[in-house]
Amino acid sequence: MATNSSAAVNASSSARPSVIQLAIKERAALYDAFIPFFAEGGIFVPTSRSYRLGDEVYLLLTIMDNPQRFPVAGRVAWITPANAAGNKPQGIGVRFPSDEKAKQLRHVIEDILGPAAEAASRPTHTL
């Protein structure tokens, strides 16, 4: 997998969301991880940690050579279990919130991927 991800999870209490740092260093890895079919956008996070649908996660996302880290207070929208069909990696799909920061992040990702990314037929980690 082309992403360099480290899941630094702080789970001192169940009411506090997990904190995950994810660095995506290549355009192909961003394509594989981006979830364009959520209206707000979303990102696939490879992890072996257990989550439930709806769990809150706080994601610190770094995209390629952009020096900005994008903080995302999202929710788990789906779970890919270990040994999933099609050799999909284990992880979670994090749905971006409906706020201005997430909208800007979606635009940054779409600018990198270009307009053809949504219509591309190459399989991703998402669908």
TORLODREN-279767 format. One record per residue (C-alpha): residue in one letter; z, y, x. Coordinates in steps of 0.02 Angstrom, whole numbers, plus 50000, padded with zeros to 5 digits. Last residue first. Layout:
% TORLODREN-279767
+------+-------+-------+-------+
| rest |    pz |    py |    px |
+------+-------+-------+-------+
|    a |     Z |     Y |     X |
...
+------+-------+-------+-------+
END
This chain:
% TORLODREN-279767
+------+-------+-------+-------+
| rest |    pz |    py |    px |
+------+-------+-------+-------+
|    l | 49824 | 50026 | 49218 |
|    t | 49958 | 50102 | 49331 |
|    h | 49946 | 50037 | 49509 |
|    t | 49762 | 50083 | 49506 |
|    p | 49600 | 49992 | 49471 |
|    r | 49437 | 50079 | 49517 |
|    s | 49344 | 50136 | 49360 |
|    a | 49346 | 50322 | 49389 |
|    a | 49345 | 50432 | 49232 |
|    e | 49512 | 50513 | 49266 |
|    a | 49473 | 50538 | 49450 |
|    a | 49303 | 50620 | 49420 |
|    p | 49377 | 50794 | 49402 |
|    g | 49448 | 50801 | 49577 |
|    l | 49589 | 50702 | 49655 |
|    i | 49665 | 50846 | 49752 |
|    d | 49643 | 50972 | 49612 |
|    e | 49710 | 50845 | 49487 |
|    i | 49868 | 50822 | 49591 |
|    v | 49899 | 51009 | 49607 |
|    h | 49862 | 51033 | 49421 |
|    r | 49988 | 50897 | 49375 |
|    l | 50116 | 50981 | 49486 |
|    q | 50087 | 51148 | 49399 |
|    k | 50114 | 51067 | 49229 |
|    a | 50271 | 50984 | 49295 |
|    k | 50340 | 51152 | 49351 |
|    e | 50295 | 51232 | 49183 |
|    d | 50390 | 51106 | 49079 |
|    s | 50354 | 50953 | 48973 |
|    p | 50437 | 50825 | 49087 |
|    f | 50337 | 50708 | 49200 |
|    r | 50333 | 50525 | 49153 |
|    v | 50392 | 50408 | 49290 |
|    g | 50304 | 50239 | 49296 |
|    i | 50415 | 50113 | 49380 |
|    g | 50398 | 49986 | 49518 |
|    q | 50340 | 49815 | 49573 |
|    p | 50165 | 49814 | 49645 |
|    k | 50021 | 49751 | 49537 |
|    n | 49956 | 49583 | 49599 |
|    g | 49847 | 49566 | 49443 |
|    a | 49991 | 49500 | 49341 |
|    a | 50165 | 49558 | 49391 |
|    n | 50262 | 49462 | 49523 |
|    a | 50407 | 49586 | 49520 |
|    p | 50413 | 49689 | 49361 |
|    t | 50307 | 49841 | 49321 |
|    i | 50415 | 49956 | 49216 |
|    w | 50359 | 50091 | 49097 |
|    a | 50401 | 50267 | 49043 |
|    v | 50549 | 50296 | 49158 |
|    r | 50598 | 50476 | 49132 |
|    g | 50568 | 50633 | 49233 |
|    a | 50662 | 50772 | 49322 |
|    v | 50528 | 50812 | 49450 |
|    p | 50559 | 50909 | 49611 |
|    f | 50398 | 50944 | 49707 |
|    r | 50420 | 50954 | 49894 |
|    q | 50308 | 51089 | 49966 |
|    p | 50232 | 51066 | 50139 |
|    n | 50068 | 51001 | 50064 |
|    d | 49997 | 50881 | 50194 |
|    m | 49990 | 50731 | 50077 |
|    i | 50096 | 50752 | 49922 |
|    t | 50285 | 50757 | 49936 |
|    l | 50382 | 50709 | 49780 |
|    l | 50569 | 50727 | 49755 |
|    l | 50599 | 50627 | 49597 |
|    y | 50751 | 50640 | 49486 |
|    v | 50756 | 50491 | 49371 |
|    e | 50814 | 50478 | 49192 |
|    d | 50811 | 50307 | 49111 |
|    g | 50700 | 50301 | 48957 |
|    l | 50638 | 50125 | 48987 |
|    r | 50766 | 50031 | 49089 |
|    y | 50779 | 50026 | 49278 |
|    s | 50818 | 49893 | 49407 |
|    r | 50784 | 49937 | 49590 |
|    s | 50635 | 49851 | 49671 |
|    t | 50540 | 50014 | 49689 |
|    p | 50362 | 50077 | 49698 |
|    v | 50352 | 50242 | 49604 |
|    f | 50202 | 50269 | 49490 |
|    i | 50175 | 50451 | 49444 |
|    g | 50162 | 50550 | 49284 |
|    g | 50061 | 50677 | 49189 |
|    e | 50120 | 50789 | 49048 |
|    a | 49995 | 50719 | 48923 |
|    f | 50024 | 50545 | 48995 |
|    f | 49852 | 50467 | 49023 |
|    p | 49836 | 50542 | 49197 |
|    i | 49962 | 50428 | 49283 |
|    f | 49944 | 50458 | 49470 |
|    a | 49996 | 50315 | 49587 |
|    d | 49831 | 50236 | 49638 |
|    y | 49742 | 50404 | 49651 |
|    l | 49885 | 50471 | 49756 |
|    a | 49870 | 50319 | 49870 |
|    a | 49683 | 50349 | 49888 |
|    r | 49715 | 50532 | 49932 |
|    e | 49834 | 50485 | 50072 |
|    k | 50011 | 50531 | 50121 |
|    i | 50111 | 50506 | 49963 |
|    a | 50294 | 50538 | 50002 |
|    l | 50421 | 50481 | 49873 |
|    q | 50605 | 50525 | 49873 |
|    i | 50703 | 50451 | 49729 |
|    v | 50863 | 50518 | 49654 |
|    s | 50934 | 50413 | 49513 |
|    p | 50994 | 50507 | 49360 |
|    r | 51180 | 50536 | 49331 |
|    a | 51256 | 50460 | 49175 |
|    s | 51265 | 50288 | 49257 |
|    s | 51377 | 50352 | 49393 |
|    s | 51368 | 50351 | 49582 |
|    a | 51185 | 50302 | 49577 |
|    n | 51106 | 50394 | 49721 |
|    v | 50944 | 50307 | 49764 |
|    a | 50846 | 50344 | 49920 |
|    a | 50685 | 50255 | 49879 |
|    s | 50577 | 50276 | 50030 |
|    s | 50394 | 50285 | 50002 |
|    n | 50250 | 50295 | 50121 |
|    t | 50106 | 50267 | 50007 |
|    a | 49954 | 50170 | 50067 |
|    m | 50000 | 50000 | 50000 |
+------+-------+-------+-------+
END
